[in-house]
Amino acid sequence: MEGLDKKSSSVRQIIIRTSDQLQAGELSLIEVTPAEKKAAKTRLDTVRKKRRERYAKKK
């Protein structure tokens, strides 16, 4: 993250996505409850779906 504006929306997005990946079990540095894992996975799936839809529109 060096050299990036800490207030940048892209930095915030990376932090949120990494946090969700950790909670969903895709990255394992911390332990989470099954409910936290499910909620994080749902958020990740939603973000990925929106990203795929945006990408499909650009083609």
SULDABEL-V272415 format. One record per residue. N is the residue number from 1. RES is the residue in one letter. PHI is phi as a letter, one per 40 degrees, with the letter a starting at -180 (none if undefined). PSI is psi as a letter, one per 20 degrees, with the letter a starting at -180 (NA if undefined). Layout:
# SULDABEL-V272415
<<N,RES,PHI,PSI> <N,RES,PHI,PSI>>
This chain:
# SULDABEL-V272415
<<1,M,none,j> <2,E,c,p> <3,G,g,i> <4,L,c,q> <5,D,c,p> <6,K,c,i> <7,K,c,j> <8,S,c,q> <9,S,c,h> <10,S,c,h> <11,V,c,g> <12,R,c,g> <13,Q,c,g> <14,I,c,g> <15,I,c,g> <16,I,c,g> <17,R,c,g> <18,T,c,g> <19,S,c,g> <20,D,c,h> <21,Q,c,h> <22,L,c,g> <23,Q,c,h> <24,A,c,i> <25,G,g,j> <26,E,c,h> <27,L,b,p> <28,S,b,n> <29,L,b,i> <30,I,b,r> <31,E,c,p> <32,V,b,q> <33,T,c,q> <34,P,d,h> <35,A,c,g> <36,E,c,g> <37,K,c,g> <38,K,c,g> <39,A,c,g> <40,A,c,g> <41,K,c,g> <42,T,c,g> <43,R,c,g> <44,L,c,g> <45,D,c,h> <46,T,c,g> <47,V,c,g> <48,R,c,h> <49,K,c,g> <50,K,c,g> <51,R,c,g> <52,R,c,h> <53,E,c,g> <54,R,c,g> <55,Y,c,g> <56,A,c,h> <57,K,c,h> <58,K,c,h> <59,K,c,NA>>
